[in-house]
């Protein structure tokens, strides 16, 4: 039996150390994501926003021409579309940053 006490040469201590290192890297990446910003727009740029990598809405800009009391529903739809695009882009950014840590395979990538 190998050191670490696992069957078939499986080293539990090495696995635990690797998991702790991965956790530290993930926490660091999550901290860095707070500083990342993605931009999105809708309605041909009538509604623009900036979304943080931590999925927080940082800024929203609405072109004054889009503010028509008769078209409030359309403006709401543009805001919704821009927010959804911003969230998608921020999640994609987070996934690309975190995927490098886990090797794209989650915890199953921990060499077992």
DSSP file (Angstrom, degrees, kcal/mol; ACC not computed):
  #  RESIDUE AA STRUCTURE BP1 BP2  ACC     N-H-->O    O-->H-N    N-H-->O    O-->H-N    TCO  KAPPA ALPHA  PHI   PSI    X-CA   Y-CA   Z-CA
    1    1 A X              0   0    0      0, 0.0     6,-0.1     0, 0.0     3,-0.1   0.000 360.0 360.0 360.0 138.1    0.0    0.0    0.0
    2    2 A X    >   -     0   0    0      4,-0.6     3,-1.7     1,-0.1     4,-0.2  -0.322 360.0 -82.5 -77.9 160.9    1.3    3.5   -0.9
    3    3 A X  T 3  S+     0   0    0      1,-0.2     3,-0.2     2,-0.1    -1,-0.1  -0.364 116.7  49.8 -59.7 141.7    1.9    6.3    1.6
    4    4 A X  T 3  S-     0   0    0      7,-0.2     8,-0.3     1,-0.1    -1,-0.2   0.177 111.9-106.6 106.5 -16.4   -1.4    8.1    2.2
    5    5 A X  S <  S+     0   0    0     -3,-1.7     2,-0.2     1,-0.2    -1,-0.1   0.581  71.2 138.8  78.5  11.9   -3.2    4.9    2.9
    6    6 A X    >   -     0   0    0      4,-0.9     3,-0.8    -3,-0.2    -4,-0.6  -0.594  55.8-104.5 -92.4 154.2   -5.3    4.6   -0.3
    7    7 A X  G >  S+     0   0    0      1,-0.2     3,-1.2    -2,-0.2    -1,-0.1  -0.409  99.7  16.9 -70.3 147.9   -5.9    1.4   -2.3
    8    8 A X  G 3  S-     0   0    0      1,-0.3    -1,-0.2    -2,-0.1     3,-0.1   0.777 136.3 -56.9  65.1  28.5   -4.0    0.9   -5.5
    9    9 A X  G <  S+     0   0    0     -3,-0.8     2,-0.5     1,-0.3    -1,-0.3   0.637  88.9 157.2  80.1  12.6   -1.4    3.5   -4.8
   10   10 A X    <   -     0   0    0     -3,-1.2    -4,-0.9    -4,-0.1     2,-0.9  -0.633  32.8-149.1 -76.7 119.0   -3.9    6.3   -4.4
   11   11 A X     >  -     0   0    0     -2,-0.5     4,-1.9     1,-0.2    -7,-0.2  -0.786  14.7-175.2 -97.0 101.9   -2.4    9.1   -2.2
   12   12 A X  H  > S+     0   0    0     -2,-0.9     4,-2.6    -8,-0.3     5,-0.2   0.873  83.5  55.4 -63.7 -39.0   -5.1   10.7   -0.2
   13   13 A X  H  > S+     0   0    0      1,-0.2     4,-2.3     2,-0.2    -1,-0.2   0.908 107.8  48.1 -63.4 -41.6   -2.7   13.3    1.2
   14   14 A X  H  > S+     0   0    0      2,-0.2     4,-2.4     1,-0.2    -1,-0.2   0.899 111.4  51.1 -64.8 -39.6   -1.6   14.4   -2.2
   15   15 A X  H  X S+     0   0    0     -4,-1.9     4,-2.3     2,-0.2    -2,-0.2   0.913 110.5  48.6 -63.4 -43.2   -5.3   14.7   -3.3
   16   16 A X  H  X S+     0   0    0     -4,-2.6     4,-2.3     2,-0.2    -2,-0.2   0.899 111.6  49.6 -64.2 -41.0   -6.1   16.8   -0.3
   17   17 A X  H  X S+     0   0    0     -4,-2.3     4,-2.2     1,-0.2    -2,-0.2   0.911 111.5  48.9 -64.2 -42.0   -3.2   19.1   -1.0
   18   18 A X  H  X S+     0   0    0     -4,-2.4     4,-2.3     1,-0.2    -2,-0.2   0.890 111.0  50.4 -65.2 -39.8   -4.2   19.5   -4.6
   19   19 A X  H  X S+     0   0    0     -4,-2.3     4,-2.3     2,-0.2    -2,-0.2   0.895 110.4  49.4 -65.7 -40.5   -7.8   20.2   -3.6
   20   20 A X  H  X S+     0   0    0     -4,-2.3     4,-2.2     2,-0.2    -2,-0.2   0.891 111.1  49.4 -65.9 -39.2   -6.7   22.9   -1.1
   21   21 A X  H  X S+     0   0    0     -4,-2.2     4,-2.3     2,-0.2    -2,-0.2   0.918 111.0  49.9 -65.0 -42.9   -4.4   24.5   -3.8
   22   22 A X  H  X S+     0   0    0     -4,-2.3     4,-2.5     1,-0.2    -2,-0.2   0.904 109.5  51.7 -62.3 -41.6   -7.4   24.5   -6.2
   23   23 A X  H  X S+     0   0    0     -4,-2.3     4,-2.4     1,-0.2    -1,-0.2   0.914 109.8  49.0 -62.2 -43.1   -9.6   26.1   -3.6
   24   24 A X  H  X S+     0   0    0     -4,-2.2     4,-2.1     1,-0.2    -1,-0.2   0.903 112.0  49.0 -63.2 -41.3   -7.1   28.9   -3.0
   25   25 A X  H  X S+     0   0    0     -4,-2.3     4,-2.5     2,-0.2    -2,-0.2   0.882 110.6  50.7 -65.8 -38.3   -6.7   29.5   -6.8
   26   26 A X  H  X S+     0   0    0     -4,-2.5     4,-2.5     2,-0.2    -2,-0.2   0.905 109.6  49.7 -67.1 -41.1  -10.5   29.6   -7.2
   27   27 A X  H  X S+     0   0    0     -4,-2.4     4,-2.0     2,-0.2    -2,-0.2   0.906 112.2  48.7 -62.8 -41.2  -10.8   32.1   -4.3
   28   28 A X  H  X S+     0   0    0     -4,-2.1     4,-2.3     2,-0.2    -2,-0.2   0.917 111.6  49.0 -63.7 -44.4   -8.1   34.3   -5.9
   29   29 A X  H  X S+     0   0    0     -4,-2.5     4,-2.0     1,-0.2    -2,-0.2   0.894 109.5  52.2 -63.7 -39.8   -9.8   34.0   -9.3
   30   30 A X  H  X S+     0   0    0     -4,-2.5     4,-0.9     2,-0.2    -1,-0.2   0.892 109.2  50.2 -63.7 -39.2  -13.2   35.0   -7.8
   31   31 A X  H >< S+     0   0    0     -4,-2.0     3,-0.7     1,-0.2     4,-0.4   0.921 110.9  48.9 -62.8 -44.1  -11.5   38.1   -6.2
   32   32 A X  H >X S+     0   0    0     -4,-2.3     3,-1.5     1,-0.2     4,-0.6   0.836 101.5  64.0 -66.2 -32.4  -10.0   39.1   -9.5
   33   33 A X  H >< S+     0   0    0     -4,-2.0    20,-1.0     1,-0.3     3,-0.8   0.801  89.7  67.7 -62.3 -27.7  -13.3   38.7  -11.3
   34   34 A X  T << S+     0   0    0     -4,-0.9    -1,-0.3    -3,-0.7    -2,-0.2   0.800 102.3  47.0 -61.2 -27.1  -14.7   41.5   -9.1
   35   35 A X  T <4 S+     0   0    0     -3,-1.5    -1,-0.2    -4,-0.4    -2,-0.2   0.596  94.1  94.3 -90.3 -12.6  -12.3   43.8  -11.1
   36   36 A X    <<  -     0   0    0     -3,-0.8    17,-2.3    -4,-0.6     2,-0.4  -0.537  56.9-165.5 -81.2 146.6  -13.3   42.5  -14.5
   37   37 A X  E     -A   52   0A   0     15,-0.2     2,-0.3    -2,-0.2    15,-0.2  -0.999   7.7-168.0-135.8 134.5  -16.0   44.3  -16.5
   38   38 A X  E     -A   51   0A   0     13,-2.9    13,-2.8    -2,-0.4     2,-0.4  -0.878  14.0-142.9-114.7 154.6  -17.9   43.2  -19.6
   39   39 A X  E     +A   50   0A   0     -2,-0.3     2,-0.3    11,-0.2    11,-0.2  -0.895  19.4 174.4-118.1 148.2  -20.1   45.5  -21.7
   40   40 A X  E     -A   49   0A   0      9,-2.1     9,-2.6    -2,-0.4     2,-0.3  -0.966   4.7-173.3-145.6 159.3  -23.4   44.7  -23.4
   41   41 A X  E     -A   48   0A   0     -2,-0.3     2,-0.3     7,-0.2     7,-0.2  -0.966   4.3-167.9-149.7 165.7  -26.0   46.7  -25.3
   42   42 A X  E  >> +A   47   0A   0      5,-2.2     5,-2.1    -2,-0.3     4,-0.7  -0.957  64.7  40.7-149.1 164.0  -29.4   46.3  -26.9
   43   43 A X  T >45S-     0   0    0     -2,-0.3     3,-0.8     1,-0.2    -1,-0.1   0.875 131.8 -55.8  63.4  38.3  -31.6   48.2  -29.3
   44   44 A X  T 345S-     0   0    0      1,-0.2    -1,-0.2    -3,-0.1     0, 0.0   0.820 111.2 -44.3  64.9  30.1  -28.8   49.2  -31.5
   45   45 A X  T 345S+     0   0    0     -3,-0.4    -1,-0.2     2,-0.3    -2,-0.2   0.500 107.3 122.4  92.6   5.2  -26.9   50.7  -28.6
   46   46 A X  T <<5S+     0   0    0     -3,-0.8    17,-3.1    -4,-0.7     2,-0.5   0.835  80.8  36.5 -68.0 -30.7  -29.9   52.6  -27.2
   47   47 A X  E   <S+AB  42  62A   0     -5,-2.1    -5,-2.2    15,-0.2     2,-0.3  -0.990  76.3 174.4-124.0 123.9  -29.3   50.7  -23.9
   48   48 A X  E     +AB  41  61A   0     13,-2.8    13,-3.3    -2,-0.5     2,-0.3  -0.942   2.1 175.9-127.1 149.0  -25.7   50.0  -22.8
   49   49 A X  E     -AB  40  60A   0     -9,-2.6    -9,-2.1    -2,-0.3     2,-0.4  -0.984  25.0-139.1-149.4 162.8  -24.4   48.5  -19.6
   50   50 A X  E     -AB  39  59A   0      9,-2.4     8,-2.7    -2,-0.3     9,-1.6  -0.993  20.7-166.6-122.6 130.1  -21.4   47.4  -17.8
   51   51 A X  E     -AB  38  57A   0    -13,-2.8   -13,-2.9    -2,-0.4     6,-0.2  -0.953  17.7-127.2-119.7 133.6  -21.5   44.2  -15.7
   52   52 A X  E >   -A   37   0A   0      4,-3.5     3,-1.9    -2,-0.4   -15,-0.2  -0.401  24.1-115.6 -74.9 155.7  -18.9   43.1  -13.2
   53   53 A X  T 3  S+     0   0    0    -17,-2.3   -19,-0.2   -20,-1.0   -20,-0.1   0.677 118.0  63.4 -63.6 -16.5  -17.3   39.7  -13.4
   54   54 A X  T 3  S-     0   0    0    -21,-0.4    -1,-0.3   -18,-0.3   -20,-0.1   0.142 124.8-104.5 -92.8  19.1  -18.9   39.0  -10.1
   55   55 A X  S <  S+     0   0    0     -3,-1.9     2,-0.4     1,-0.2    -2,-0.2   0.791  75.9 138.6  64.6  34.0  -22.3   39.4  -11.8
   56   56 A X        -     0   0    0     -4,-0.2    -4,-3.5   -22,-0.1     2,-0.6  -0.910  57.9-121.5-107.4 137.6  -23.0   42.9  -10.4
   57   57 A X  E     +B   51   0A   0     -2,-0.4    -6,-0.2    -6,-0.2     3,-0.1  -0.664  34.2 175.7 -75.8 117.9  -24.6   45.6  -12.6
   58   58 A X  E     -     0   0A   0     -8,-2.7     2,-0.3    -2,-0.6    -7,-0.2   0.818  58.9  -0.7 -95.3 -36.1  -22.0   48.4  -12.5
   59   59 A X  E     -B   50   0A   0     -9,-1.6    -9,-2.4     2,-0.0     2,-0.4  -0.992  52.0-167.5-157.4 143.2  -23.5   51.0  -14.9
   60   60 A X  E     -B   49   0A   0     -2,-0.3     2,-0.4   -11,-0.2   -11,-0.2  -0.996   7.1-170.0-136.8 133.8  -26.5   51.4  -17.2
   61   61 A X  E     -B   48   0A   0    -13,-3.3   -13,-2.8    -2,-0.4     2,-0.5  -0.986   2.0-167.0-125.6 129.7  -26.8   54.1  -19.9
   62   62 A X  E     -B   47   0A   0     -2,-0.4   -15,-0.2   -15,-0.2     2,-0.1  -0.972  25.1-124.2-119.5 123.3  -30.1   54.8  -21.8
   63   63 A X    >   -     0   0    0    -17,-3.1     3,-2.4    -2,-0.5     4,-0.4  -0.437  20.9-128.9 -61.4 130.4  -30.0   57.0  -24.8
   64   64 A X  G >  S+     0   0    0      1,-0.3     3,-1.4     2,-0.2    -1,-0.2   0.794 107.6  64.7 -54.4 -28.7  -32.5   59.9  -24.3
   65   65 A X  G 3  S+     0   0    0      1,-0.3    -1,-0.3   -19,-0.0    -2,-0.1   0.738  95.0  59.6 -66.6 -20.7  -34.1   59.1  -27.6
   66   66 A X  G <  S+     0   0    0     -3,-2.4     2,-1.3   -20,-0.2    -1,-0.3   0.591  83.5  90.8 -81.6 -10.2  -35.1   55.7  -26.2
   67   67 A X    <   +     0   0    0     -3,-1.4     2,-0.5    -4,-0.4    -1,-0.1  -0.691  49.1 145.8 -93.0  90.8  -37.2   57.4  -23.5
   68   68 A X    >   -     0   0    0     -2,-1.3     3,-2.5     1,-0.1     7,-0.2  -0.985  45.8-145.1-126.4 116.6  -40.6   57.8  -25.0
   69   69 A X  G >  S+     0   0    0     -2,-0.5     3,-0.8     1,-0.3     4,-0.1   0.780 103.2  56.1 -53.4 -27.1  -43.6   57.5  -22.7
   70   70 A X  G 3  S+     0   0    0      1,-0.2    -1,-0.3     2,-0.1     3,-0.2   0.687 111.1  43.6 -76.9 -17.8  -45.5   55.8  -25.5
   71   71 A X  G <>  +     0   0    0     -3,-2.5     4,-2.1     1,-0.1    -1,-0.2  -0.069  69.3 127.4-119.3  31.6  -42.8   53.1  -25.8
   72   72 A X  H <> S+     0   0    0     -3,-0.8     4,-2.4     1,-0.2     5,-0.2   0.871  74.8  53.8 -58.3 -38.8  -42.1   52.3  -22.2
   73   73 A X  H  > S+     0   0    0      1,-0.2     4,-2.1     2,-0.2    -1,-0.2   0.903 107.8  49.4 -64.3 -41.0  -42.6   48.5  -22.8
   74   74 A X  H  > S+     0   0    0      2,-0.2     4,-2.1     1,-0.2    -1,-0.2   0.903 110.5  50.7 -65.9 -40.2  -40.1   48.5  -25.6
   75   75 A X  H  X S+     0   0    0     -4,-2.1     4,-2.5     1,-0.2    -2,-0.2   0.922 109.1  51.3 -61.9 -43.9  -37.5   50.3  -23.4
   76   76 A X  H  X S+     0   0    0     -4,-2.4     4,-2.5     1,-0.2    -1,-0.2   0.896 109.3  50.8 -59.9 -40.0  -38.1   47.8  -20.7
   77   77 A X  H  X S+     0   0    0     -4,-2.1     4,-2.5     2,-0.2    -1,-0.2   0.879 109.7  49.9 -66.2 -37.9  -37.5   45.0  -23.2
   78   78 A X  H  X S+     0   0    0     -4,-2.1     4,-2.5     2,-0.2    -2,-0.2   0.910 111.4  48.6 -66.8 -41.1  -34.2   46.6  -24.3
   79   79 A X  H  X S+     0   0    0     -4,-2.5     4,-2.7     2,-0.2     5,-0.2   0.932 112.6  48.6 -62.6 -45.1  -33.0   47.0  -20.7
   80   80 A X  H  X S+     0   0    0     -4,-2.5     4,-2.6     1,-0.2    -2,-0.2   0.922 111.9  48.9 -60.9 -44.4  -33.9   43.3  -20.0
   81   81 A X  H  X S+     0   0    0     -4,-2.5     4,-2.2     1,-0.2    -1,-0.2   0.903 112.3  48.2 -63.3 -41.4  -32.1   42.2  -23.2
   82   82 A X  H  X S+     0   0    0     -4,-2.5     4,-2.5     2,-0.2    -2,-0.2   0.914 112.3  48.5 -66.6 -42.3  -29.0   44.2  -22.3
   83   83 A X  H  X S+     0   0    0     -4,-2.7     4,-2.8     2,-0.2    -2,-0.2   0.927 112.0  49.2 -63.5 -44.5  -28.9   42.9  -18.7
   84   84 A X  H  X S+     0   0    0     -4,-2.6     4,-2.3     1,-0.2    -1,-0.2   0.897 112.3  48.1 -62.6 -40.0  -29.3   39.3  -19.9
   85   85 A X  H  X S+     0   0    0     -4,-2.2     4,-2.5     2,-0.2    -1,-0.2   0.901 111.8  50.3 -66.8 -40.0  -26.5   39.7  -22.4
   86   86 A X  H  X S+     0   0    0     -4,-2.5     4,-2.6     2,-0.2    -2,-0.2   0.913 110.8  48.5 -63.3 -43.1  -24.3   41.3  -19.8
   87   87 A X  H  X S+     0   0    0     -4,-2.8     4,-2.6     2,-0.2     5,-0.2   0.912 111.6  50.0 -62.3 -42.6  -25.0   38.4  -17.4
   88   88 A X  H  X S+     0   0    0     -4,-2.3     4,-2.3     1,-0.2    -2,-0.2   0.930 112.7  46.6 -61.2 -45.6  -24.2   35.9  -20.1
   89   89 A X  H  X S+     0   0    0     -4,-2.5     4,-2.2     2,-0.2    -2,-0.2   0.896 113.2  48.5 -65.6 -40.3  -21.0   37.6  -20.9
   90   90 A X  H  X S+     0   0    0     -4,-2.6     4,-2.5     2,-0.2    -1,-0.2   0.889 112.2  48.9 -67.5 -38.7  -20.0   37.9  -17.3
   91   91 A X  H  X S+     0   0    0     -4,-2.6     4,-2.7     2,-0.2    -2,-0.2   0.887 110.4  51.1 -67.2 -37.9  -20.8   34.2  -16.7
   92   92 A X  H  X S+     0   0    0     -4,-2.3     4,-2.2    -5,-0.2    -2,-0.2   0.906 110.7  49.2 -64.3 -40.9  -18.8   33.3  -19.8
   93   93 A X  H  X S+     0   0    0     -4,-2.2     4,-2.2     2,-0.2    -2,-0.2   0.939 112.9  46.8 -61.5 -47.9  -15.8   35.3  -18.4
   94   94 A X  H  X S+     0   0    0     -4,-2.5     4,-2.8     1,-0.2     5,-0.3   0.906 111.6  51.5 -61.9 -42.0  -16.1   33.7  -15.0
   95   95 A X  H  X S+     0   0    0     -4,-2.7     4,-2.6     1,-0.2    -1,-0.2   0.891 109.9  48.8 -63.6 -39.7  -16.3   30.2  -16.6
   96   96 A X  H  X S+     0   0    0     -4,-2.2     4,-0.9     2,-0.2    -1,-0.2   0.887 114.4  45.8 -69.1 -36.8  -13.2   30.8  -18.7
   97   97 A X  H  X S+     0   0    0     -4,-2.2     4,-0.5     1,-0.2     3,-0.2   0.919 119.4  39.6 -70.4 -43.1  -11.3   32.1  -15.7
   98   98 A X  H >X S+     0   0    0     -4,-2.8     4,-1.8     1,-0.2     3,-0.8   0.815 106.0  65.7 -76.9 -31.3  -12.4   29.2  -13.4
   99   99 A X  H 3X>S+     0   0    0     -4,-2.6     5,-1.8    -5,-0.3     4,-0.7   0.821  96.2  57.4 -61.5 -31.4  -12.2   26.5  -16.1
  100  100 A X  H 3<5S+     0   0    0     -4,-0.9    -1,-0.3    -3,-0.2    -2,-0.2   0.812 106.0  50.5 -67.8 -29.6   -8.4   27.0  -16.2
  101  101 A X  H <<5S+     0   0    0     -3,-0.8    -2,-0.2    -4,-0.5    -1,-0.2   0.917 117.4  36.5 -74.3 -43.8   -8.1   26.2  -12.6
  102  102 A X  H ><5S-     0   0    0     -4,-1.8     3,-1.2   -80,-0.0     7,-0.2   0.420 111.0-114.4 -90.8   2.1  -10.2   23.0  -12.7
  103  103 A X  T 3<5 -     0   0    0     -4,-0.7    -3,-0.2     1,-0.3    -4,-0.1   0.721  63.3 -73.5  71.8  19.0   -8.8   21.9  -16.1
  104  104 A X  T 3 <S+     0   0    0     -5,-1.8    -1,-0.3    -6,-0.3    -4,-0.1   0.452 126.8  87.0  75.8  -0.3  -12.4   22.4  -17.4
  105  105 A X  S X  S-     0   0    0     -3,-1.2     3,-0.9     1,-0.3     4,-0.1   0.232  83.9-133.5-119.1  15.1  -13.5   19.2  -15.7
  106  106 A X  G >   -     0   0    0      1,-0.2     3,-1.6     2,-0.2    -1,-0.3  -0.254  67.3 -29.7  65.8-157.7  -14.5   20.3  -12.2
  107  107 A X  G >  S+     0   0    0      1,-0.3     3,-1.7     2,-0.2    -1,-0.2   0.700 129.2  75.7 -69.1 -18.2  -13.2   18.4   -9.2
  108  108 A X  G <  S+     0   0    0     -3,-0.9     4,-0.3     1,-0.3    -1,-0.3   0.670  82.3  70.0 -66.2 -14.3  -13.2   15.2  -11.3
  109  109 A X  G <   +     0   0    0     -3,-1.6     2,-2.2    -7,-0.2    -1,-0.3   0.404  65.4 111.0 -83.6   4.3  -10.0   16.5  -12.9
  110  110 A X  S <  S-     0   0    0     -3,-1.7    -1,-0.2    -5,-0.1   -91,-0.1  -0.313  91.8-105.7 -77.4  57.7   -8.1   16.0   -9.7
  111  111 A X              0   0    0     -2,-2.2    -1,-0.1     1,-0.2    -2,-0.1   0.701 360.0 360.0  22.0  76.9   -5.9   13.2  -11.0
  112  112 A X              0   0    0     -4,-0.3    -1,-0.2  -102,-0.1    -3,-0.1   0.428 360.0 360.0-107.1 360.0   -7.4   10.1   -9.4
